[in-house]
Amino acid sequence: MSDRYDTRYDQPQRLYPDVAGRDVAGRDAAGFDAGLRKHMLSVYNYMTSGVLLTGIVALLFAQSGMAQQIMFGPGIMKWVIMLSPLAFILVLSFGINRLSTGAMQALYWAFAVVMGLSMSTIFLIYTGGSIAMTFFATAAAFASLSLYGYTTKRDLSGMGTFLLMGVVGLIVASLLNLFMQSSALMYAISAIGVLIFAGLTVYDTQRIKSIYFQVAGTDFIGKAAIMGALSLYLDFINMFQFLLQFMGSRE
């Protein structure tokens, strides 16, 4: 669980268009919908680019031989690499009101790079074919779940607390299993983890959409896109890692 993290930021109250077809601020509904689509496209572009950057860095670091030496060798460097993503998440989350949009972009890309370094070990443990198969399975599942979160009319805000409690439970169970070394518990954690992050994908997509109604037309919109991408990135990466426990073939 060293490279599995989660972050959330406060969800603003939703503003919905009224029956006359204009939102509460008087903006044209059609133009507002176009703005929402542009915002969501920006979120998905950030998220997808971040995942691809992480994958490329992980593969290159593993192929260089440095991952084997650092991540499986003695020294504190491996701990620095594994804990660095958490540091970036904390800076982005707590500095969202103080950092500029450009600074947040730079931190996001740096986060994707250090995540790649941290995840490089999967290329040393699992076969390339099984990693690719798991990646595409995760991508298909993620796309379907995120589409549902974007299009559903059902209010999913009540899921948030329950799902975050589930994440905390996963972290605690994983820490316990470091000492127990139970394969049965590991598979149980992975199965529950897939379900929890599938739910978070749906929940986060709707939350990102809802936040747009609050920040549209403000200077915060660029930051909201980055933080939304970070949430979906984490959902994707965690779901991928948990699925890899089932679908991955070891070297």
SVG drawing of the C-alpha trace seen along z (x, -y; Angstrom):
<svg xmlns="http://www.w3.org/2000/svg" viewBox="-39 -36 61 54">
<polyline fill="none" stroke="black" stroke-width="0.4" points="0.0,0.0 3.0,-2.3 2.0,-3.9 -1.8,-3.8 -3.0,-7.2 -6.3,-9.1 -7.2,-12.7 -10.4,-14.7 -11.1,-18.5 -14.3,-20.1 -17.3,-19.7 -19.0,-23.0 -22.8,-23.2 -24.3,-22.5 -26.0,-25.0 -28.5,-23.7 -30.1,-25.4 -33.6,-26.6 -36.7,-25.6 -36.3,-28.6 -33.1,-27.1 -30.7,-29.5 -28.6,-28.9 -28.8,-30.9 -26.1,-33.3 -28.1,-34.0 -25.7,-32.3 -27.1,-30.7 -27.7,-27.0 -26.4,-25.9 -23.2,-27.8 -22.9,-26.5 -23.2,-22.9 -20.5,-23.6 -18.3,-24.9 -18.9,-21.8 -17.9,-19.5 -14.8,-21.6 -14.0,-21.3 -14.5,-17.6 -12.4,-17.1 -9.6,-19.1 -9.9,-16.8 -9.7,-13.7 -6.8,-15.0 -4.8,-15.7 -5.7,-12.4 -4.9,-10.3 -1.6,-12.2 -0.7,-11.6 -1.3,-7.9 0.6,-7.6 3.6,-9.6 3.6,-7.3 3.6,-4.2 6.4,-5.5 8.6,-6.5 7.9,-3.2 8.9,-1.1 12.1,-3.1 13.2,-3.1 12.6,0.7 14.5,1.3 17.4,-0.8 18.3,1.6 18.1,-1.2 14.7,-0.1 16.1,3.4 19.1,1.9 17.2,-0.9 13.7,0.6 15.0,4.1 18.3,3.0 19.4,1.5 19.2,-2.2 16.6,-4.9 16.2,-6.0 13.5,-3.4 11.5,-4.9 12.0,-8.4 10.6,-7.3 7.7,-5.4 6.7,-8.2 7.3,-11.1 3.8,-10.8 2.1,-11.3 4.1,-14.5 3.0,-15.9 -0.7,-15.0 -0.5,-16.8 1.1,-19.9 -1.6,-20.0 -4.5,-19.4 -3.5,-21.9 -1.9,-24.5 -4.8,-24.7 -5.8,-28.2 -2.2,-29.5 -0.6,-27.9 -1.0,-29.3 -2.5,-27.2 0.9,-26.9 2.5,-25.7 -0.2,-23.1 0.3,-21.9 4.1,-21.5 3.4,-19.6 0.9,-17.3 3.4,-16.3 6.1,-15.9 3.7,-13.7 3.1,-11.5 6.8,-11.1 7.5,-10.0 4.5,-7.7 6.2,-6.1 9.4,-5.6 7.4,-4.0 5.4,-1.7 8.4,-0.5 8.6,2.6 5.5,4.1 7.6,4.5 10.1,6.5 7.4,8.7 4.8,9.3 5.0,10.1 4.6,7.4 1.6,9.1 -0.3,9.5 0.4,5.8 -0.9,4.7 -4.0,6.9 -4.8,5.6 -4.2,2.0 -6.7,2.3 -9.2,4.1 -8.9,1.2 -9.3,-1.4 -12.5,0.2 -13.9,0.5 -12.9,-3.1 -14.4,-4.5 -17.8,-2.8 -17.8,-3.8 -16.9,-7.4 -19.5,-7.7 -22.1,-6.4 -21.0,-9.0 -21.2,-11.8 -24.6,-10.9 -26.6,-9.5 -29.3,-11.7 -28.9,-9.9 -27.4,-11.9 -24.3,-10.0 -23.0,-12.4 -24.0,-10.1 -21.4,-7.5 -18.4,-9.6 -18.1,-9.0 -18.8,-5.3 -16.2,-4.9 -13.5,-6.9 -14.1,-4.8 -13.5,-1.8 -10.2,-3.3 -9.1,-3.7 -10.1,-0.1 -8.0,1.1 -5.0,-0.8 -5.3,0.7 -5.8,4.2 -2.9,3.9 -0.6,2.8 -1.8,5.7 -1.1,8.1 2.5,6.8 3.0,8.8 0.5,11.6 1.7,12.3 -1.7,14.0 -2.4,14.7 -6.1,15.1 -6.3,11.7 -4.3,10.2 -6.8,11.4 -9.7,10.3 -8.1,6.8 -7.6,6.7 -11.2,7.7 -12.7,5.1 -10.2,2.6 -11.4,3.0 -15.0,2.5 -14.2,-0.6 -12.2,-2.3 -14.8,-1.5 -17.3,-3.2 -15.0,-6.2 -14.6,-6.5 -18.4,-7.0 -18.6,-9.2 -15.6,-11.4 -16.8,-11.9 -20.1,-13.3 -18.3,-15.3 -16.1,-16.9 -19.1,-17.7 -20.9,-19.2 -17.9,-21.4 -17.9,-22.9 -21.3,-24.5 -19.7,-26.3 -16.5,-27.5 -17.4,-28.1 -16.3,-31.5 -13.8,-32.0 -10.0,-31.8 -10.4,-28.5 -11.6,-26.6 -8.0,-25.6 -7.2,-24.4 -10.4,-22.4 -9.5,-20.6 -6.1,-19.6 -7.5,-18.4 -10.3,-16.5 -7.8,-14.8 -5.7,-13.9 -8.7,-12.2 -9.6,-10.2 -5.9,-9.4 -5.7,-7.9 -9.0,-5.9 -7.5,-4.5 -4.1,-3.6 -5.5,-2.0 -8.0,0.1 -5.3,1.1 -3.0,2.2 -5.7,4.2 -6.8,5.9 -3.1,6.8 -3.2,9.0 -5.7,11.2 -4.7,10.8 -1.0,10.4 1.3,13.3 4.6,13.3 7.9,13.4"/>
</svg>
